[in-house]
Amino acid sequence: MGKEFNITIQKVIKLMDDEVYNNFTRYLQSIKADMSLKLVKAISRDLAVVNSSDELAAKVYGKIDAKTKQNFNQLASHTFRLTGYISSSYPNYLLHNIGRIEKMINTGGVEDANRLIQWLYDISEKIEDYSTQAAVLKIMAQQAMLNRSYSENIKLHQKLFDVLDNDHLINDFYYRIRKYFNPAVRDKDIQKVVDEQLAWFKQYHNSDSKTVSLLSRVQSYHILYYYRQGDFFKPETLAGIVECDEELEANPFLVFAYLFDLPSKLAYLRLNASASQLDSPSVKAVFKRLTTPDRIPKYWNSYVNHPFIYSLAVHTSFKLSKYQFLLHKPGYLDTLPAASHELIEFIKTSCDKELQKSIYQENLNDFIYLKVTHAAISLLTGEEGIKNAVEELEQLMITYQQIPFSEIIDTIFICLMIGYFALGKHAKCADTFKRYLKLSTNRVSIQVNEMGIYSYYYVSQWITTGRKQYAKKIKEHLDTMAAMPEMSAMYKALNEMVKDYQIPL
């Protein structure tokens, strides 16, 4: 195994062009992977030179013994896994070698070309870079034909069929994701195809191709999150998401389409599925991965950094859900743990910084999404913060009333309900509830948000009218939420309101 990874990391380093190689070494420096950096710099970039394990181990550790050899084997394996950074930021980094091969063959360097062909095939197969693998197989098949190796030619064309099938299938994944599940499609139309599309993706969950399997499973969980929330919050869904995350962590070098950030998409789903566990070390690690610049693909420097702003939104939702039951109480800020104050300040400051970037002027939907997150986290910063949050959300809906807020309509309204309730404006809660019913018609709402909206409405109505019908609704709501683990935060908040306002159930 150690020898295998020694050869593997050498092949990868030799197959990188200078720019990618330099980016990789800078990445290793930025994450303080000092031993991996020493190994990479010790590897010769000359195609004709293959370093032995002992030679490289001596350069890295300065000596050779049994312990050193064992450490070197682990280092070679670990360093290859770190090339996942290159796979995510430069998923086509192998493809330039096709041109190198053509030049070698054209100038008589067939032996060198064949060595490069074999290395390129080995690595493209390992990282499931189907575009490069297909290009290599085409050359290999034509070579076999020229050498009159007819049976070999047929075998290579059969392999090419399999590779092209996987490449075509992955394109079909992207096509279905964009055709059936995007904000431009009305929710009621999406609901008609959910079961059919879930069945289609499910048939590839156990594919021999790791990329095909991961894409199909992650997309299934993505569909459940938006359109089958009852199933999404089941324990087996979280277990499946964690399994995908661990598989991707073990194979970070897998190649996906450029600008399609599957690891971040999966991390976002894991944060949502783990909403009640966001304080756990493993989930904190996921949050750190999404908010640390060196851990995300470089192309996010040129676009709105969705993984970053979505992770801010998830943690905002978690903190607001966790502490919403305190907001109407005097002096509640003093009851928050120091760590929560720090995270709240980090999120608010991050939102402020992001909103100053000119890129949001060209991406209105992302700007609105970030403004809503900013308002939501502001609800946790005291009375003035609550007033500003409510005003910010109301102004947002007036200024951009021509924009369909379909993706976040329930998020906006649960924040408004929490804000108005905390300020004691119970009549405004009733008005806001009526607006929500009107604007949410034929739209799919996140169940936790919708039940929260109804909870604040019922309590506000009981406070202003004292009618028994609202006490009855509150009791029914509590009974429903008691059997739903994902509703634990709202269940606690509603129970607290019942106690604080002495609502007879």
C-alpha positions as CSV (number, residue, x, y, z in Angstrom):
1,M,0.0,0.0,0.0
2,G,2.8,2.4,0.9
3,K,4.6,1.7,-2.4
4,E,1.4,2.2,-4.3
5,F,0.8,5.6,-2.8
6,N,4.5,6.6,-3.3
7,I,4.1,5.9,-7.0
8,T,0.6,7.5,-7.1
9,I,1.7,10.8,-5.6
10,Q,4.7,10.9,-7.9
11,K,2.5,10.4,-10.9
12,V,0.1,13.2,-9.8
13,I,2.9,15.7,-9.2
14,K,4.4,15.0,-12.6
15,L,1.1,15.3,-14.4
16,M,0.4,18.8,-12.9
17,D,1.3,21.8,-15.0
18,D,3.5,24.4,-13.4
19,E,0.6,26.7,-12.4
20,V,-1.3,23.9,-10.7
21,Y,1.8,22.6,-9.1
22,N,2.6,26.0,-7.6
23,N,-0.9,26.4,-6.4
24,F,-0.8,23.1,-4.7
25,T,2.5,23.9,-2.9
26,R,1.0,27.3,-1.8
27,Y,-2.1,25.4,-0.5
28,L,0.1,23.0,1.5
29,Q,1.9,26.0,3.0
30,S,-1.4,27.7,3.9
31,I,-2.7,24.7,5.8
32,K,0.7,24.1,7.4
33,A,1.1,20.6,5.9
34,D,4.8,20.9,6.2
35,M,5.8,17.2,5.8
36,S,3.6,16.9,2.7
37,L,5.2,20.0,1.3
38,K,8.6,18.5,1.9
39,L,7.6,15.3,0.1
40,V,6.1,17.2,-2.9
41,K,9.2,19.3,-3.3
42,A,11.4,16.2,-3.0
43,I,9.6,14.5,-6.0
44,S,11.3,15.1,-9.3
45,R,9.2,16.7,-12.0
46,D,11.2,15.0,-14.7
47,L,9.1,12.3,-16.4
48,A,12.1,10.1,-16.8
49,V,12.9,10.0,-13.1
50,V,10.9,7.8,-10.6
51,N,12.1,8.2,-7.0
52,S,12.2,5.2,-4.7
53,S,10.4,5.2,-1.4
54,D,13.7,5.1,0.5
55,E,15.1,7.9,-1.5
56,L,12.1,10.2,-0.8
57,A,11.9,9.1,2.8
58,A,15.5,10.1,3.3
59,K,14.9,13.5,1.8
60,V,11.8,14.1,3.9
61,Y,13.0,12.6,7.3
62,G,16.8,12.7,6.9
63,K,17.1,9.1,7.8
64,I,15.9,5.6,6.9
65,D,14.6,3.0,9.5
66,A,11.5,0.9,10.0
67,K,9.6,3.7,11.8
68,T,10.6,6.2,9.1
69,K,9.4,3.9,6.3
70,Q,6.0,3.4,8.1
71,N,5.6,7.2,8.5
72,F,6.6,7.8,4.9
73,N,3.9,5.3,3.7
74,Q,1.3,7.2,5.7
75,L,2.6,10.5,4.5
76,A,2.4,9.5,0.8
77,S,-1.2,8.4,1.2
78,H,-2.1,11.5,3.2
79,T,-0.5,13.8,0.6
80,F,-2.4,12.2,-2.3
81,R,-5.6,12.8,-0.4
82,L,-4.7,16.5,-0.1
83,T,-4.7,16.7,-3.9
84,G,-8.5,16.9,-3.4
85,Y,-7.9,20.6,-3.2
86,I,-6.6,20.5,-6.8
87,S,-9.5,18.2,-7.9
88,S,-12.0,20.7,-6.6
89,S,-10.3,23.9,-7.9
90,Y,-8.8,22.5,-11.1
91,P,-10.9,19.4,-11.9
92,N,-9.5,19.3,-15.5
93,Y,-5.9,19.5,-14.3
94,L,-4.9,16.3,-16.0
95,L,-6.3,17.1,-19.4
96,H,-3.4,19.2,-20.6
97,N,-1.3,16.0,-20.8
98,I,-3.2,14.9,-23.9
99,G,-1.4,17.7,-25.8
100,R,1.9,16.6,-24.3
101,I,1.3,13.1,-25.5
102,E,0.5,14.2,-29.0
103,K,3.7,16.3,-29.2
104,M,5.8,13.4,-27.9
105,I,4.4,11.0,-30.5
106,N,4.6,13.6,-33.3
107,T,8.4,14.0,-32.6
108,G,9.2,10.4,-32.2
109,G,9.1,10.1,-28.4
110,V,6.7,7.2,-28.4
111,E,8.4,5.5,-25.3
112,D,8.0,8.6,-23.2
113,A,4.5,9.1,-24.5
114,N,3.5,5.6,-23.6
115,R,4.8,6.1,-20.0
116,L,2.8,9.3,-19.8
117,I,-0.3,7.6,-21.3
118,Q,-0.2,4.8,-18.6
119,W,0.3,7.3,-15.7
120,L,-2.5,9.5,-17.1
121,Y,-4.8,6.5,-17.4
122,D,-4.0,5.2,-13.9
123,I,-4.6,8.6,-12.2
124,S,-7.7,9.6,-14.2
125,E,-9.2,6.2,-13.4
126,K,-8.4,6.6,-9.7
127,I,-9.9,10.1,-9.4
128,E,-12.7,9.2,-11.8
129,D,-11.9,12.0,-14.3
130,Y,-14.0,10.5,-17.1
131,S,-13.1,13.3,-19.6
132,T,-9.4,12.6,-19.4
133,Q,-9.9,8.9,-19.1
134,A,-11.9,8.8,-22.3
135,A,-9.3,10.9,-24.2
136,V,-6.6,8.5,-23.1
137,L,-8.5,5.4,-24.0
138,K,-9.1,6.8,-27.5
139,I,-5.4,7.2,-28.0
140,M,-4.7,3.7,-26.5
141,A,-7.3,2.2,-28.8
142,Q,-5.8,3.7,-31.9
143,Q,-2.4,2.6,-30.9
144,A,-3.6,-0.9,-30.5
145,M,-5.1,-0.8,-33.9
146,L,-1.8,0.5,-35.5
147,N,0.0,-2.3,-33.7
148,R,-2.5,-4.8,-35.1
149,S,-3.6,-5.8,-31.5
150,Y,-7.2,-6.3,-32.5
151,S,-8.4,-8.0,-29.4
152,E,-6.8,-5.3,-27.3
153,N,-8.4,-2.6,-29.4
154,I,-11.8,-4.1,-28.8
155,K,-11.2,-4.3,-25.0
156,L,-10.2,-0.7,-25.0
157,H,-13.3,0.4,-26.9
158,Q,-15.4,-1.6,-24.4
159,K,-13.8,0.3,-21.5
160,L,-14.4,3.5,-23.4
161,F,-18.1,2.7,-23.6
162,D,-18.3,2.3,-19.8
163,V,-16.4,5.6,-19.2
164,L,-18.6,7.5,-21.7
165,D,-21.7,6.0,-20.1
166,N,-20.7,7.3,-16.7
167,D,-19.8,10.7,-18.2
168,H,-23.2,10.8,-20.0
169,L,-25.0,9.7,-16.8
170,I,-23.4,12.5,-14.8
171,N,-24.5,15.0,-17.4
172,D,-28.0,13.6,-17.0
173,F,-27.8,14.2,-13.3
174,Y,-27.0,17.9,-13.8
175,Y,-29.7,18.2,-16.4
176,R,-32.4,16.7,-14.1
177,I,-31.3,18.9,-11.2
178,R,-31.5,22.1,-13.3
179,K,-34.7,21.1,-15.2
180,Y,-36.9,19.9,-12.3
181,F,-35.5,21.5,-9.2
182,N,-34.8,25.2,-9.6
183,P,-36.5,28.4,-8.3
184,A,-38.0,29.2,-11.7
185,V,-40.2,26.1,-11.5
186,R,-43.4,26.5,-9.4
187,D,-43.5,24.4,-6.3
188,K,-46.8,22.8,-7.2
189,D,-45.2,21.6,-10.5
190,I,-42.2,20.3,-8.8
191,Q,-44.3,18.3,-6.4
192,K,-45.8,16.3,-9.3
193,V,-42.3,14.9,-10.3
194,V,-40.7,14.5,-6.9
195,D,-41.4,10.8,-6.4
196,E,-40.5,10.0,-10.0
197,Q,-37.2,11.8,-9.8
198,L,-36.3,10.3,-6.4
199,A,-36.9,6.8,-7.9
200,W,-34.6,7.7,-10.9
201,F,-31.7,8.9,-8.7
202,K,-32.2,6.0,-6.3
203,Q,-31.3,3.4,-9.0
204,Y,-27.7,4.8,-9.0
205,H,-27.1,4.9,-5.2
206,N,-25.0,1.7,-5.3
207,S,-23.2,2.4,-8.5
208,D,-19.6,1.1,-8.8
209,S,-18.6,4.6,-9.8
210,K,-18.0,6.6,-6.6
211,T,-18.9,9.9,-8.3
212,V,-22.1,8.5,-9.7
213,S,-23.1,7.0,-6.4
214,L,-22.3,10.2,-4.4
215,L,-24.1,12.5,-6.9
216,S,-27.2,10.4,-6.9
217,R,-27.4,10.1,-3.1
218,V,-26.6,13.7,-2.4
219,Q,-29.2,14.9,-4.9
220,S,-31.8,12.5,-3.3
221,Y,-31.2,14.1,0.1
222,H,-31.3,17.6,-1.5
223,I,-34.8,16.8,-2.9
224,L,-35.9,15.5,0.5
225,Y,-34.7,18.6,2.2
226,Y,-36.8,20.9,0.0
227,Y,-39.8,18.8,-0.8
228,R,-40.1,15.9,1.7
229,Q,-39.0,17.4,5.0
230,G,-40.7,14.7,7.1
231,D,-38.4,12.2,5.5
232,F,-35.4,14.5,5.5
233,F,-35.4,14.8,9.3
234,K,-35.5,11.0,9.9
235,P,-32.4,9.6,11.7
236,E,-31.7,7.3,8.7
237,T,-31.4,10.4,6.4
238,L,-28.8,12.0,8.7
239,A,-26.9,8.7,8.8
240,G,-26.9,8.5,5.0
241,I,-25.7,12.1,4.7
242,V,-22.9,11.4,7.3
243,E,-21.9,8.3,5.3
244,C,-21.7,10.3,2.1
245,D,-19.6,13.0,3.9
246,E,-17.2,10.4,5.3
247,E,-16.9,8.7,1.9
248,L,-16.1,12.0,0.3
249,E,-13.6,12.8,3.1
250,A,-11.9,9.4,2.3
251,N,-11.9,10.2,-1.4
252,P,-11.4,14.0,-1.7
253,F,-9.5,13.6,-5.0
254,L,-12.7,12.6,-6.9
255,V,-13.5,14.9,-9.8
256,F,-16.8,16.7,-10.3
257,A,-17.8,19.3,-12.8
258,Y,-16.0,22.6,-12.6
259,L,-18.0,25.1,-10.5
260,F,-20.2,22.3,-9.0
261,D,-19.2,22.2,-5.4
262,L,-20.6,18.8,-4.2
263,P,-18.6,18.8,-0.9
264,S,-20.1,22.1,0.1
265,K,-23.6,21.1,-1.0
266,L,-23.2,17.9,1.1
267,A,-21.9,19.9,4.1
268,Y,-24.9,22.3,3.9
269,L,-27.3,19.3,4.0
270,R,-25.4,17.8,6.9
271,L,-25.6,21.1,8.8
272,N,-29.4,21.2,8.3
273,A,-29.9,17.6,9.1
274,S,-27.8,18.1,12.3
275,A,-29.7,21.2,13.4
276,S,-30.0,19.9,16.9
277,Q,-26.3,19.0,17.0
278,L,-24.6,22.1,15.7
279,D,-22.6,22.4,18.9
280,S,-21.0,19.0,18.4
281,P,-17.3,18.8,17.5
282,S,-18.0,17.0,14.2
283,V,-20.5,19.5,13.0
284,K,-18.4,22.4,14.1
285,A,-15.7,20.9,11.9
286,V,-18.1,21.0,9.0
287,F,-18.9,24.7,9.7
288,K,-15.1,25.5,9.9
289,R,-14.6,23.8,6.5
290,L,-17.2,26.0,4.9
291,T,-16.0,29.3,6.4
292,T,-12.2,28.9,6.1
293,P,-11.0,30.4,2.8
294,D,-8.2,27.8,2.4
295,R,-10.7,25.0,2.6
296,I,-13.0,26.0,-0.3
297,P,-12.4,25.8,-4.1
298,K,-10.6,28.9,-5.5
299,Y,-13.4,29.7,-8.0
300,W,-15.6,31.0,-5.2
301,N,-13.3,34.1,-5.3
302,S,-15.0,35.1,-8.6
303,Y,-18.6,34.3,-7.5
304,V,-20.9,34.8,-4.6
305,N,-19.5,32.3,-2.0
306,H,-22.6,30.2,-1.6
307,P,-21.1,27.7,0.8
308,F,-20.0,30.5,3.1
309,I,-23.3,32.4,3.1
310,Y,-25.4,29.2,3.4
311,S,-23.4,28.0,6.4
312,L,-23.9,31.4,8.0
313,A,-27.7,31.0,7.4
314,V,-27.8,27.5,8.9
315,H,-26.0,28.6,12.1
316,T,-28.2,31.7,12.3
317,S,-31.3,29.5,12.1
318,F,-29.9,27.2,14.7
319,K,-29.1,30.0,17.2
320,L,-32.4,31.7,16.6
321,S,-34.4,28.5,17.1
322,K,-32.4,27.7,20.2
323,Y,-32.8,31.1,21.9
324,Q,-36.1,32.4,20.5
325,F,-38.0,31.6,23.7
326,L,-35.9,34.1,25.6
327,L,-36.3,37.2,23.3
328,H,-39.5,38.5,24.9
329,K,-37.9,38.3,28.4
330,P,-36.1,41.3,30.0
331,G,-32.3,41.0,30.2
332,Y,-32.1,37.8,28.1
333,L,-28.8,38.8,26.6
334,D,-27.1,38.1,29.9
335,T,-28.3,34.5,29.8
336,L,-26.5,33.6,26.6
337,P,-23.2,31.7,26.8
338,A,-20.0,33.6,25.8
339,A,-19.5,31.2,22.9
340,S,-22.9,32.0,21.5
341,H,-22.2,35.7,21.8
342,E,-19.0,35.2,19.8
343,L,-20.7,33.2,17.1
344,I,-23.5,35.7,16.8
345,E,-21.0,38.5,16.5
346,F,-19.0,36.5,13.9
347,I,-22.1,35.9,11.8
348,K,-23.3,39.5,12.0
349,T,-19.8,40.9,11.1
350,S,-19.4,38.4,8.3
351,C,-22.8,39.4,6.8
352,D,-21.8,43.1,7.1
353,K,-18.6,42.5,5.3
354,E,-20.2,40.3,2.5
355,L,-22.9,42.9,1.9
356,Q,-20.2,45.5,1.1
357,K,-18.9,43.5,-1.8
358,S,-19.9,44.8,-5.3
359,I,-20.6,41.3,-6.5
360,Y,-24.0,41.4,-4.7
361,Q,-25.1,44.3,-6.9
362,E,-25.2,41.8,-9.8
363,N,-26.7,38.9,-7.8
364,L,-29.9,40.3,-6.3
365,N,-31.3,37.0,-5.0
366,D,-28.1,36.3,-3.1
367,F,-28.1,39.8,-1.8
368,I,-31.7,39.3,-0.5
369,Y,-30.8,35.9,1.0
370,L,-27.8,37.5,2.9
371,K,-29.9,40.5,4.1
372,V,-32.5,38.0,5.5
373,T,-29.6,36.2,7.4
374,H,-28.3,39.5,8.6
375,A,-31.8,40.5,9.9
376,A,-32.3,37.0,11.5
377,I,-29.0,37.1,13.5
378,S,-29.8,40.7,14.5
379,L,-32.8,39.4,16.4
380,L,-30.4,38.0,18.9
381,T,-28.5,41.2,19.6
382,G,-31.0,43.0,21.9
383,E,-34.0,45.3,21.6
384,E,-32.4,47.7,19.1
385,G,-31.2,44.8,17.1
386,I,-34.8,43.4,17.0
387,K,-36.2,46.7,15.9
388,N,-33.6,47.0,13.2
389,A,-34.2,43.4,12.0
390,V,-38.0,43.9,11.7
391,E,-37.5,47.2,9.8
392,E,-34.8,45.6,7.6
393,L,-37.2,42.8,6.6
394,E,-40.2,45.0,6.0
395,Q,-38.1,47.4,3.9
396,L,-36.7,44.4,1.9
397,M,-40.2,43.2,1.0
398,I,-41.3,46.7,-0.1
399,T,-38.1,47.5,-2.1
400,Y,-38.0,44.1,-3.9
401,Q,-41.7,43.3,-4.0
402,Q,-41.3,42.4,-7.7
403,I,-39.0,39.5,-6.7
404,P,-40.6,36.2,-5.9
405,F,-39.3,35.3,-2.5
406,S,-40.4,31.7,-3.0
407,E,-37.3,30.1,-1.5
408,I,-37.2,32.1,1.7
409,I,-40.8,33.4,2.2
410,D,-41.3,31.3,5.3
411,T,-37.9,32.4,6.7
412,I,-38.7,36.0,6.3
413,F,-42.1,35.6,8.0
414,I,-40.9,33.5,11.0
415,C,-38.3,36.2,11.6
416,L,-41.0,38.9,11.5
417,M,-43.2,36.9,13.8
418,I,-40.4,36.4,16.3
419,G,-39.5,40.0,16.1
420,Y,-42.9,41.5,16.5
421,F,-43.7,39.0,19.4
422,A,-40.5,39.9,21.2
423,L,-41.4,43.6,20.9
424,G,-44.9,42.9,22.3
425,K,-46.6,43.9,19.1
426,H,-49.1,41.1,19.0
427,A,-51.5,42.9,16.6
428,K,-48.7,43.1,14.1
429,C,-48.2,39.3,14.5
430,A,-51.8,38.8,13.3
431,D,-51.3,41.1,10.4
432,T,-48.0,39.4,9.5
433,F,-49.7,36.0,9.7
434,K,-52.4,37.0,7.2
435,R,-49.8,38.3,4.8
436,Y,-47.9,35.0,5.1
437,L,-51.0,33.0,4.2
438,K,-51.6,35.1,1.1
439,L,-48.0,35.1,-0.1
440,S,-47.2,31.4,0.6
441,T,-50.1,30.0,-1.4
442,N,-48.9,27.1,-3.6
443,R,-45.4,27.4,-2.2
444,V,-43.6,24.8,-0.2
445,S,-42.5,26.1,3.2
446,I,-40.0,24.6,5.6
447,Q,-42.1,22.8,8.1
448,V,-40.2,24.0,11.1
449,N,-40.7,27.6,10.0
450,E,-44.4,27.2,9.2
451,M,-45.2,25.6,12.5
452,G,-43.3,28.4,14.2
453,I,-45.3,31.0,12.3
454,Y,-48.6,29.4,13.4
455,S,-47.3,29.0,17.0
456,Y,-46.6,32.8,17.4
457,Y,-49.9,33.6,15.8
458,Y,-51.9,31.4,18.2
459,V,-50.1,32.8,21.3
460,S,-50.5,36.4,20.1
461,Q,-54.2,35.8,19.5
462,W,-54.6,34.3,22.9
463,I,-52.8,37.2,24.5
464,T,-55.0,39.8,22.7
465,T,-58.3,38.0,22.8
466,G,-58.1,35.3,25.6
467,R,-60.3,33.0,23.4
468,K,-60.2,29.3,24.3
469,Q,-60.0,28.3,20.6
470,Y,-56.4,29.6,20.5
471,A,-55.5,27.7,23.7
472,K,-56.9,24.6,22.0
473,K,-54.8,25.3,18.9
474,I,-51.7,25.7,21.0
475,K,-52.3,22.4,22.7
476,E,-52.8,20.6,19.4
477,H,-49.6,22.2,18.1
478,L,-47.7,21.0,21.1
479,D,-49.0,17.5,20.8
480,T,-48.0,17.4,17.1
481,M,-44.5,18.8,17.7
482,A,-43.9,16.4,20.7
483,A,-43.6,13.5,18.2
484,M,-41.3,15.3,15.8
485,P,-37.6,15.5,16.9
486,E,-36.9,18.3,14.3
487,M,-39.4,20.5,16.1
488,S,-37.7,20.3,19.5
489,A,-36.6,23.9,19.6
490,M,-40.0,25.2,18.6
491,Y,-41.6,22.8,21.0
492,K,-39.5,24.2,23.8
493,A,-40.2,27.8,22.8
494,L,-44.0,27.3,22.7
495,N,-43.9,25.6,26.1
496,E,-42.0,28.5,27.5
497,M,-44.6,31.0,26.1
498,V,-47.4,28.9,27.6
499,K,-45.7,29.2,31.0
500,D,-44.8,32.8,30.8
501,Y,-48.3,33.9,29.7
502,Q,-50.0,31.3,31.9
503,I,-52.1,30.0,29.0
504,P,-54.5,27.3,30.3
505,L,-54.3,24.3,28.1
